[in-house]
Structure formats: C-alpha cells, structure tokens
Amino acid sequence: MQDVSTNQLFLADEEATLAVAKVLASALQPNSCVHLRGQLGSGKTTLARGMLRALGYSGAVKSPTYTLVESYHLAQFTLHHFDLYRLSDPEELELLGMRDYFDAQAACLIEWPERGAALLPPADIIFELQVAEKSRYLVYHSQSATGERLVAALRNY
C-alpha cells in the first residue's frame, strides 16, 4: 500500500520486502546508483538480495560488510552491491578503486552511503528502511530521471 504524498511503502514482513524488490528490479537499469539507508537489521541487504533474485541471480547473496563490495554478473548488466558500514574513512574508497565500478554497464546498490560522503556519485534514488516493531517502512526520494523510473514502478506495486 503506497502513500504518494510521503513516498513511502509499508512492508509488513520479509515477503513484502522481497515483493517490492522484485518490482524495483524490473525497473533497474545499467548506470543506476541506488542508496540504501537504515539502521542495522532494517532490511537493506534483504532488499538487495530480493533484487538480485528477481534479476535471475541464483547463487549465494551475502552482505558485503567485510569485503565492501560484491559484484554480480547478470544477463542484463553487472550489479555491484556495496556495504560501507565498516568504512573508517571515505578515502578508503579510492584504494578500493571505487570509480571503476560506476560505468554505463553496471548498476550500483550502496548500503551506508553516508560513510562514503562526497566520493560517491549522486544517487538516482535514495531508499531508507525504517523499523516499526516487526514491520518496516520503505521511504524513498528520487534524485534523477532514472530514479523517477523506479518511483513509477513502485506506483504499480
């Protein structure tokens, strides 16, 4: 159920999160940058895993908390999933070769983008997962035309 005025969706459980992820995956394109925000355990990695499954990836999807990035080579494009939680300094992204991941042939999902500060490209859309007892709210803000395509997909959810 969507509330258009506040750009948020109620996610009753993990199944609802995975259903939204499937909708988002259908609209995700190469050269997209998606920021995922929320406290620990809010469902950021669940959303990313759901998107990967919907895009046809059948292998293990793990949180890149320790590796900082996991890359998935899909039929449509490559998806890079970042988790910057353990980043102690945004300059570490330069050592990681961060700029090489952002190209026209790849989409990027970035958990904890605030830890990467100004070294990250601007988000096309920002998703924030907010915990409400055993459920979640997905609050989102489009930042570009690419982000608007993702918002349009959510309107059909």
C-alpha positions as CSV (number, residue, x, y, z in Angstrom):
1,M,0.0,0.0,0.0
2,Q,1.6,3.3,-1.1
3,D,1.2,6.7,0.4
4,V,2.1,9.0,-2.6
5,S,2.3,12.2,-0.5
6,T,5.1,10.9,1.7
7,N,6.7,8.5,-0.8
8,Q,6.6,5.5,1.5
9,L,5.5,1.9,1.4
10,F,4.5,-0.2,4.4
11,L,6.4,-3.6,4.4
12,A,4.6,-5.9,6.8
13,D,7.3,-8.6,6.6
14,E,10.2,-10.1,4.7
15,E,7.9,-11.4,1.9
16,A,6.6,-7.8,1.3
17,T,10.2,-6.5,1.2
18,L,11.1,-9.2,-1.4
19,A,7.9,-8.4,-3.4
20,V,9.0,-4.7,-3.6
21,A,12.5,-5.7,-4.5
22,K,11.1,-7.6,-7.5
23,V,9.2,-4.5,-8.7
24,L,12.4,-2.4,-8.3
25,A,14.5,-5.0,-10.1
26,S,12.1,-4.8,-13.1
27,A,12.9,-1.1,-13.4
28,L,16.6,-1.1,-12.5
29,Q,18.9,-0.3,-15.4
30,P,22.6,-0.1,-16.0
31,N,24.2,3.2,-14.9
32,S,21.8,3.4,-11.9
33,C,23.0,4.4,-8.5
34,V,20.8,3.4,-5.6
35,H,21.5,4.4,-2.0
36,L,20.1,2.2,0.8
37,R,19.9,3.7,4.2
38,G,18.6,2.4,7.5
39,Q,19.8,1.1,10.8
40,L,21.4,-2.3,11.3
41,G,18.9,-5.0,10.7
42,S,16.4,-2.8,8.9
43,G,16.4,-5.0,5.7
44,K,18.8,-3.2,3.3
45,T,20.6,-6.5,2.4
46,T,17.2,-8.3,2.2
47,L,16.1,-5.7,-0.4
48,A,19.3,-6.1,-2.3
49,R,19.1,-9.9,-2.2
50,G,15.5,-9.7,-3.5
51,M,16.5,-7.5,-6.4
52,L,19.3,-9.9,-7.3
53,R,17.0,-12.9,-7.2
54,A,14.4,-11.1,-9.4
55,L,17.2,-10.3,-11.9
56,G,17.9,-14.0,-12.2
57,Y,20.9,-14.5,-9.8
58,S,20.6,-17.9,-8.1
59,G,23.9,-18.1,-6.1
60,A,24.5,-17.1,-2.6
61,V,23.9,-13.4,-1.8
62,K,25.9,-12.3,1.2
63,S,26.2,-8.9,2.8
64,P,29.5,-7.3,1.6
65,T,30.1,-5.9,5.1
66,Y,33.7,-7.2,5.2
67,T,34.6,-7.1,1.5
68,L,32.9,-3.7,1.0
69,V,31.7,-4.8,-2.5
70,E,30.3,-7.9,-4.1
71,S,29.8,-7.9,-7.9
72,Y,27.1,-10.0,-9.7
73,H,27.4,-10.5,-13.4
74,L,23.9,-10.8,-14.6
75,A,22.5,-11.4,-18.1
76,Q,21.2,-7.7,-18.3
77,F,24.2,-6.0,-16.6
78,T,26.6,-6.2,-13.7
79,L,25.2,-5.2,-10.3
80,H,27.7,-4.0,-7.7
81,H,26.4,-4.3,-4.1
82,F,28.4,-2.1,-1.6
83,D,28.2,-2.1,2.1
84,L,30.2,0.8,3.6
85,Y,29.3,0.2,7.2
86,R,32.9,-0.8,8.2
87,L,34.5,2.1,6.2
88,S,36.5,4.1,8.6
89,D,37.5,6.9,6.2
90,P,35.9,7.8,2.8
91,E,39.4,8.0,1.3
92,E,39.5,4.1,1.6
93,L,37.1,4.2,-1.4
94,E,40.0,5.4,-3.6
95,L,42.1,2.4,-2.6
96,L,39.2,0.2,-3.5
97,G,39.1,1.7,-7.0
98,M,35.5,2.9,-6.4
99,R,35.3,4.9,-9.6
100,D,35.9,1.8,-11.7
101,Y,32.6,0.3,-10.5
102,F,30.5,3.2,-11.8
103,D,30.1,2.8,-15.5
104,A,27.4,2.7,-18.1
105,Q,27.3,-1.2,-18.0
106,A,26.7,-1.5,-14.3
107,A,24.1,-0.7,-11.6
108,C,25.2,0.0,-8.0
109,L,23.4,-0.5,-4.7
110,I,25.2,1.2,-1.9
111,E,24.4,0.5,1.8
112,W,25.5,3.1,4.3
113,P,26.3,5.7,1.6
114,E,26.7,8.4,4.2
115,R,30.1,6.8,5.1
116,G,31.3,7.3,1.6
117,A,30.5,11.0,1.7
118,A,31.3,13.1,-1.3
119,L,33.4,10.4,-3.0
120,L,30.3,8.6,-4.2
121,P,28.3,9.6,-7.3
122,P,24.9,11.1,-6.6
123,A,22.1,8.7,-6.0
124,D,19.4,8.3,-8.6
125,I,17.1,7.3,-5.8
126,I,17.5,7.0,-2.0
127,F,15.7,4.3,-0.1
128,E,15.5,4.4,3.6
129,L,14.2,1.4,5.5
130,Q,12.7,2.4,8.9
131,V,11.9,-0.2,11.5
132,A,8.4,-0.1,13.1
133,E,8.1,-3.0,15.6
134,K,8.2,-6.2,13.4
135,S,7.4,-4.3,10.2
136,R,9.2,-1.8,8.0
137,Y,8.6,1.3,6.0
138,L,10.4,2.0,2.8
139,V,10.8,5.7,2.4
140,Y,12.1,6.9,-0.9
141,H,13.2,10.0,-2.7
142,S,14.0,10.2,-6.4
143,Q,17.0,12.3,-7.4
144,S,17.0,11.9,-11.2
145,A,15.1,10.8,-14.2
146,T,16.5,7.3,-13.6
147,G,15.1,7.5,-10.0
148,E,11.7,8.6,-11.4
149,R,11.5,5.3,-13.4
150,L,12.0,3.4,-10.1
151,V,9.3,5.5,-8.4
152,A,7.0,4.9,-11.4
153,A,7.5,1.1,-10.9
154,L,6.6,1.5,-7.2
155,R,3.3,3.2,-8.1
156,N,2.2,0.0,-9.7
157,Y,3.0,-2.1,-6.6
